[in-house]
Amino acid sequence: MMQNFLYYIILPILMLSVVLVFIRFFKGPTLSDRVVALDLLITIGIGIIGVYSIVSEQSTFLDIATILALIAFLGTVAFSYYLEKREKNE
């Protein structure tokens, strides 16, 4: 029952959200919109890895998801630092 729920409900919702976020990523009028969309893509990817970890019953994929989350967090912090420096120079 849980496998069917993951395959037929959760994964299609995640794939639809990936498509919508890609549209925002390419269409985003500002750099900030694109960075937020990229961060959201990584977050959705973490969700997909989590679902795959449940389906395959291998907890090692959760370690990969944790590392990806840390990298995404550092990227967001670096971008906010860049924007702060950019605003001070203008």
N, C-alpha and C positions, 0 to 999 in steps of 0.2 A: 504494500500500500504506500509506504513512504517513498519507495523508488519511483512509482508512477507519479506521485505528487511532485517530486523533484524534476522528473523528466518532462512532464506535460504541463506543468504550471509555472514552476520557479524558473527553469532555464529559458522558456520563451519570453517571460517577462524581462529577464536579464538581457536577452538578445535584443529585444525591442528597445530597452533603455540604452544599450550600446549604440544602436542605429541613431536614436534621437540625440544622444550626446555627440556622436560624430558630426551630425548636421550642425550642432551648435559650435563644435570645434572649428569646422571649416567656414562657417558663416559669421562667427563671432566678430563683432565690429571692433572690439578693442583687444589689446594684449591680455588684459585681466580676464576677459571672458574666455579666452582660449586656455589660459592657465587653469582656471576653475574647471573647464570642461576636461582638460587632461587629468586633473586630479580626480575628477569624478569617474573618468574611464579607468583609472587605476583602482579606485574603490570598487567599481563593478567587477573588475578583473579579480579582485580579492574575493568577492562574493562567489564568482564562478569557481575559483579554486577551492573555496570552502564547500561548495556543493559537490564538486568532484571528489573531494576528500571524504565526504560522507558516503557517496555512491561507491567509491572504490574501497572504502573502509581502511584507508591508509592515513594515519595521522601525520606522516612526514610532510604532506602537502600543506598542513597548517603552519609548519615552520617557514615554508616558502612564502605563504601569505603574510606572515608576521614580518618577515624581512622586506617584502614589497611594501607593506604599510609604513615601515620605518623610512624607507627610501622616499616614498611619496610625501611623508611628513617633512623630511629634510628639504625636499624640493620646494614645498610650499613655503617653508621658512626662508629659504634662500631667495625665492621670488619676492616675498614681502620685504626682505632686506634690500633687494635691488630697487623695488619701487620707492622705498623710503629714501634711498640715496639719490634716486632720479628726481624726486620732488624737491630735495634740498638744493640740487644744482640748478633747477629752473628758476 
